[in-house]
Amino acid sequence: MKRHINLFLFFIIAIAVIPFTALLRTGASPEASLPAAAGTSSSSEEPGATPIEDEITVYLSDQKKTQTLSMKDYLVGVVTAEMPATFEKEALKAQAVLAHTYTLRVMANEEKSPSDDLKGASISTDPSRHQAYCSEEEAKKKYGDHYEEYHSKIESCVNEVMNQILTYEDEPIIAAFHAISAGNTEAAENVWGQEVPYLVPAESEGDLLSPSYEESLTLTTAEVKKLLTEKYEDLTFTDQEKEWFQITDITPSGYVATVTVLGKEMTGQDFRTLFGLRSSDFSISFKDDKFTFTTKGYGHGVGMSQYGADYMARQGSTYQEILAHYYPKTTLSDLSA
């Protein structure tokens, strides 16, 4: 159990540094709109059909070179990087479906509008841009003596769902996910400002059992003042520190929608980014010249909760049930059909 927890902590730290926009679109600024439909068509395909890809050319960001991999090997590397191998198989299968779905969406976007810096590749291994990837050599270092066991487990899960992706209106979905929700997942419009029919709040009670569900960050008044003045040059600070912050609106899922900072209104997402908080479900207290920010959950809160998925799997849910729970109105589509 201790190893399970430690491995999960490693993975949620990695996930937390991935900007949410990287899960949504290719090479777009945070101000960009949601990505265009990713379906592609040709003379031999039905309009909107998503072809089965046997290979993918990946830009290895750390080595600044491209490499062509089989789609299966690439997905094994993605799942290895994105979810602890100690998680239940059904959760790993759900993650594999999301990885494949995301990959095809990015590939379609790149085909329509290639990025010069990818040097002909379809996707980058830079997790701040696309999705994380772990090579076989990196996996061996990560897993150590457990490599054969964990690699075989993940490979088996990928093989079982290899031809399946999640679609909405015959298009690969925006396969957003996060580490731990605050007990309910968040609606897309509260993160992006735009509704997505299948990225809506879902109950995720298993997250409350996570050892990392609630965490605190303490900063001195001077540290807080420095961060605020770097963002806002015209703030007027008072000697009533307890009144500097006022949470003014909460979303139905419990995340902070807006917070007033010395008279200026910020979104909960912007506040989270400014102070490096684990989630936008936070409370603020002040004592002894220090601010304490207490957060619930880890990540943006949209889509599948990884810890929640593992909890569901441990309760007997299948990967199909997990995906249907976190992405209502979507279809688990078979690419080989």
C-alpha positions as CSV (number, residue, x, y, z in Angstrom):
1,M,0.0,0.0,0.0
2,K,2.8,2.4,0.8
3,R,4.5,1.7,-2.5
4,H,1.1,2.4,-4.2
5,I,0.8,5.7,-2.5
6,N,4.4,6.8,-3.2
7,L,4.1,6.0,-6.9
8,F,0.8,7.9,-7.1
9,L,2.3,10.9,-5.5
10,F,5.1,10.8,-8.1
11,F,2.6,10.7,-11.0
12,I,0.3,13.5,-9.7
13,I,3.2,15.8,-9.3
14,A,4.0,15.2,-13.0
15,I,0.4,15.7,-14.0
16,A,0.1,18.9,-12.0
17,V,2.7,20.7,-14.0
18,I,0.9,20.1,-17.3
19,P,-1.0,23.2,-18.4
20,F,-4.6,22.4,-19.0
21,T,-4.6,24.0,-22.5
22,A,-2.0,21.3,-23.5
23,L,-4.7,18.7,-23.0
24,L,-7.0,20.5,-25.4
25,R,-5.3,21.8,-28.4
26,T,-2.1,21.9,-30.4
27,G,0.2,24.9,-30.4
28,A,-2.6,27.2,-29.2
29,S,-2.3,30.1,-26.8
30,P,-4.4,30.0,-23.6
31,E,-6.7,32.6,-25.2
32,A,-7.4,30.4,-28.2
33,S,-10.9,28.8,-28.6
34,L,-11.5,25.1,-28.1
35,P,-10.0,22.9,-30.8
36,A,-11.7,22.3,-34.1
37,A,-13.2,18.9,-34.8
38,A,-10.6,16.4,-35.2
39,G,-12.2,14.0,-37.7
40,T,-10.5,13.5,-41.0
41,S,-11.8,12.2,-44.2
42,S,-10.5,11.0,-47.6
43,S,-11.9,9.5,-50.7
44,S,-11.7,6.0,-49.1
45,E,-13.3,7.0,-45.8
46,E,-16.8,8.0,-44.7
47,P,-16.9,11.8,-43.7
48,G,-15.8,12.1,-40.1
49,A,-14.4,8.6,-39.9
50,T,-11.2,8.2,-37.8
51,P,-8.6,6.0,-39.4
52,I,-6.6,3.4,-37.5
53,E,-3.0,4.5,-37.3
54,D,-0.4,1.8,-37.1
55,E,2.5,4.1,-36.5
56,I,3.2,7.6,-35.2
57,T,6.2,9.9,-35.5
58,V,7.0,11.5,-32.2
59,Y,9.1,14.5,-31.4
60,L,11.3,13.6,-28.5
61,S,11.5,17.0,-26.9
62,D,14.4,16.2,-24.5
63,Q,16.5,14.9,-27.4
64,K,15.3,17.3,-30.0
65,K,14.8,14.6,-32.6
66,T,11.9,12.6,-34.1
67,Q,11.3,8.9,-33.7
68,T,8.7,6.6,-35.4
69,L,7.0,4.1,-33.1
70,S,4.2,1.7,-33.5
71,M,1.0,3.2,-32.1
72,K,0.9,0.4,-29.5
73,D,4.4,1.1,-28.2
74,Y,3.7,4.8,-28.1
75,L,0.5,4.3,-26.1
76,V,2.3,2.0,-23.6
77,G,4.8,4.7,-23.1
78,V,2.1,7.3,-22.5
79,V,0.2,5.2,-20.0
80,T,3.5,4.4,-18.3
81,A,4.1,8.2,-17.9
82,E,0.6,9.2,-17.0
83,M,-0.7,6.7,-14.5
84,P,0.8,4.5,-11.8
85,A,1.3,0.9,-12.8
86,T,0.0,-0.1,-9.4
87,F,-3.5,1.1,-10.3
88,E,-6.2,-1.4,-11.2
89,K,-6.2,-2.8,-14.7
90,E,-9.6,-1.3,-15.5
91,A,-8.3,2.2,-14.6
92,L,-5.3,1.6,-16.8
93,K,-7.5,0.6,-19.7
94,A,-9.5,3.8,-19.3
95,Q,-6.3,5.8,-19.3
96,A,-5.2,3.9,-22.5
97,V,-8.4,4.8,-24.3
98,L,-8.0,8.5,-23.3
99,A,-4.4,8.4,-24.5
100,H,-5.3,7.0,-27.9
101,T,-8.2,9.4,-28.2
102,Y,-6.1,12.4,-27.4
103,T,-3.4,11.2,-29.8
104,L,-5.7,10.9,-32.8
105,R,-7.2,14.3,-32.0
106,V,-3.7,15.9,-32.0
107,M,-2.6,14.0,-35.1
108,A,-5.7,15.3,-37.0
109,N,-5.0,18.8,-35.9
110,E,-1.4,18.6,-36.9
111,E,-2.3,17.2,-40.3
112,K,-4.5,20.2,-40.9
113,S,-2.0,22.7,-39.6
114,P,1.5,21.3,-39.1
115,S,3.8,22.8,-36.5
116,D,7.2,23.6,-37.9
117,D,9.0,23.0,-34.6
118,L,7.8,19.4,-34.5
119,K,10.0,18.7,-37.5
120,G,7.4,16.5,-39.3
121,A,6.3,14.7,-36.2
122,S,2.6,14.4,-35.2
123,I,3.0,14.9,-31.4
124,S,5.5,16.0,-28.9
125,T,6.7,14.2,-25.7
126,D,6.8,17.6,-23.9
127,P,4.0,17.2,-21.3
128,S,3.6,21.0,-21.2
129,R,2.5,20.9,-24.8
130,H,1.0,17.5,-25.5
131,Q,1.1,14.3,-23.4
132,A,3.9,12.7,-21.4
133,Y,5.7,9.7,-22.8
134,C,8.1,7.3,-21.1
135,S,10.6,5.3,-23.2
136,E,11.5,1.7,-22.5
137,E,14.8,2.8,-21.0
138,E,13.1,5.3,-18.8
139,A,10.5,2.8,-17.7
140,K,13.3,0.4,-16.7
141,K,14.8,3.1,-14.5
142,K,11.5,4.1,-13.0
143,Y,10.2,0.6,-12.2
144,G,13.5,-1.1,-11.3
145,D,13.0,-4.7,-10.3
146,H,9.3,-4.3,-11.0
147,Y,9.8,-3.5,-14.7
148,E,8.8,-6.8,-16.2
149,E,5.7,-7.0,-14.0
150,Y,4.6,-3.4,-14.6
151,H,5.4,-3.2,-18.3
152,S,3.6,-6.5,-19.0
153,K,0.6,-5.2,-17.1
154,I,0.4,-1.9,-19.0
155,E,1.0,-3.6,-22.3
156,S,-1.8,-6.0,-21.7
157,C,-4.2,-3.2,-20.9
158,V,-3.2,-1.3,-24.0
159,N,-3.6,-4.4,-26.1
160,E,-7.1,-5.0,-24.8
161,V,-8.4,-1.5,-25.8
162,M,-6.1,-0.9,-28.7
163,N,-8.8,-0.2,-31.2
164,Q,-11.1,1.9,-29.0
165,I,-11.4,5.6,-28.5
166,L,-14.0,7.9,-27.0
167,T,-16.0,10.0,-29.5
168,Y,-18.8,12.6,-29.5
169,E,-20.7,13.1,-32.7
170,D,-18.2,10.8,-34.5
171,E,-15.2,12.9,-33.4
172,P,-12.4,12.1,-30.9
173,I,-13.3,13.9,-27.7
174,I,-11.2,16.4,-25.7
175,A,-9.8,13.7,-23.4
176,A,-9.1,15.9,-20.4
177,F,-8.3,14.2,-17.1
178,H,-6.7,15.1,-13.8
179,A,-5.1,13.5,-10.7
180,I,-7.7,13.9,-7.9
181,S,-11.0,15.8,-7.9
182,A,-12.4,17.7,-4.9
183,G,-15.1,15.1,-4.6
184,N,-17.0,16.2,-7.8
185,T,-15.4,16.9,-11.2
186,E,-15.6,20.4,-12.7
187,A,-17.6,21.7,-15.7
188,A,-15.4,22.7,-18.7
189,E,-17.0,26.2,-18.9
190,N,-15.7,26.9,-15.4
191,V,-12.1,26.3,-16.6
192,W,-12.2,27.4,-20.3
193,G,-15.2,29.6,-20.4
194,Q,-16.8,27.4,-23.0
195,E,-19.3,24.5,-22.5
196,V,-18.4,21.0,-23.7
197,P,-21.4,18.7,-23.6
198,Y,-19.5,15.7,-22.2
199,L,-17.2,17.5,-19.8
200,V,-19.7,18.1,-17.0
201,P,-19.6,17.6,-13.3
202,A,-19.6,14.0,-12.1
203,E,-19.5,12.6,-8.6
204,S,-16.1,11.2,-7.6
205,E,-16.4,10.2,-4.0
206,G,-13.4,7.9,-4.0
207,D,-11.1,10.9,-4.3
208,L,-11.9,11.8,-0.7
209,L,-10.0,8.7,0.3
210,S,-6.8,9.8,-1.4
211,P,-3.8,10.5,1.0
212,S,-3.2,13.6,-1.1
213,Y,-6.8,14.8,-1.1
214,E,-6.2,17.8,1.1
215,E,-2.9,19.8,1.3
216,S,-1.8,23.1,2.5
217,L,0.7,25.8,1.3
218,T,1.9,28.5,3.7
219,L,3.4,31.7,2.5
220,T,4.6,34.7,4.4
221,T,3.0,38.1,3.9
222,A,6.1,39.3,2.1
223,E,6.0,36.3,-0.3
224,V,2.3,36.9,-1.0
225,K,2.8,40.6,-1.5
226,K,5.7,39.9,-4.0
227,L,3.6,37.5,-6.1
228,L,0.7,40.0,-6.2
229,T,2.8,43.0,-7.1
230,E,4.4,41.1,-9.9
231,K,1.0,40.6,-11.4
232,Y,-0.7,43.9,-10.4
233,E,1.4,47.0,-10.2
234,D,-1.4,49.2,-8.9
235,L,-2.5,47.3,-5.8
236,T,-2.9,49.2,-2.5
237,F,-2.0,47.0,0.4
238,T,-3.6,47.6,3.8
239,D,-2.5,46.5,7.3
240,Q,-5.7,44.3,7.5
241,E,-4.1,41.2,5.9
242,K,-7.2,39.0,6.7
243,E,-9.2,41.2,4.4
244,W,-6.8,41.0,1.4
245,F,-8.7,38.0,-0.1
246,Q,-12.4,37.4,-0.3
247,I,-13.8,34.3,-2.1
248,T,-16.9,35.7,-3.8
249,D,-18.3,32.8,-5.8
250,I,-18.1,29.0,-5.8
251,T,-19.0,26.7,-8.7
252,P,-21.6,23.9,-8.1
253,S,-18.8,21.4,-7.9
254,G,-17.2,23.4,-5.0
255,Y,-14.3,25.0,-6.9
256,V,-13.6,28.7,-6.4
257,A,-15.1,30.7,-9.3
258,T,-14.0,34.2,-8.3
259,V,-11.9,35.7,-5.6
260,T,-11.4,39.4,-4.8
261,V,-7.8,40.4,-4.2
262,L,-7.6,43.9,-2.6
263,G,-10.6,45.0,-4.7
264,K,-9.6,43.3,-7.9
265,E,-11.5,40.2,-9.1
266,M,-9.7,37.1,-10.2
267,T,-10.9,33.8,-11.4
268,G,-10.2,30.8,-9.1
269,Q,-8.1,29.3,-11.9
270,D,-6.0,32.4,-12.3
271,F,-5.5,32.6,-8.5
272,R,-4.5,28.9,-8.4
273,T,-1.9,29.6,-11.1
274,L,-0.6,32.7,-9.5
275,F,0.1,31.0,-6.1
276,G,0.9,27.5,-7.5
277,L,-2.0,25.8,-5.7
278,R,-2.8,22.2,-6.4
279,S,-6.4,23.0,-7.3
280,S,-8.9,25.8,-7.5
281,D,-10.9,24.3,-4.6
282,F,-9.2,26.3,-1.8
283,S,-9.7,28.2,1.4
284,I,-7.5,30.9,2.8
285,S,-6.5,31.7,6.4
286,F,-4.2,34.2,8.0
287,K,-2.2,33.9,11.2
288,D,1.1,35.1,12.6
289,D,2.0,37.0,9.5
290,K,1.4,34.0,7.3
291,F,-1.2,33.0,4.7
292,T,-2.2,29.3,4.5
293,F,-3.9,28.1,1.4
294,T,-5.7,24.8,1.9
295,T,-6.6,22.9,-1.2
296,K,-8.8,19.9,-2.0
297,G,-8.0,17.7,-5.0
298,Y,-5.2,18.0,-7.5
299,G,-5.5,19.4,-11.0
300,H,-8.0,21.3,-13.0
301,G,-10.9,18.9,-12.0
302,V,-12.3,18.4,-15.5
303,G,-12.9,14.9,-17.0
304,M,-11.7,11.7,-15.5
305,S,-10.2,11.7,-12.0
306,Q,-7.4,9.2,-12.1
307,Y,-7.6,8.4,-8.4
308,G,-11.4,8.2,-8.8
309,A,-11.0,5.9,-11.7
310,D,-8.8,3.6,-9.7
311,Y,-11.3,3.7,-6.8
312,M,-14.2,2.7,-9.2
313,A,-12.1,-0.1,-10.6
314,R,-11.4,-1.4,-7.1
315,Q,-15.1,-1.4,-6.5
316,G,-15.6,-3.6,-9.5
317,S,-16.3,-1.1,-12.3
318,T,-15.1,-1.8,-15.8
319,Y,-13.2,0.6,-17.9
320,Q,-16.4,1.1,-20.0
321,E,-18.3,2.1,-16.9
322,I,-15.5,4.4,-15.7
323,L,-15.4,6.3,-19.0
324,A,-19.2,6.5,-19.3
325,H,-19.3,7.9,-15.7
326,Y,-16.7,10.7,-16.3
327,Y,-17.6,11.4,-20.0
328,P,-21.4,11.2,-20.3
329,K,-23.0,11.4,-23.8
330,T,-19.8,10.0,-25.4
331,T,-19.5,6.8,-27.4
332,L,-16.8,4.1,-27.0
333,S,-16.0,3.6,-30.6
334,D,-14.3,0.7,-32.3
335,L,-11.8,1.9,-34.9
336,S,-11.8,-1.6,-36.5
337,A,-15.6,-1.8,-37.0
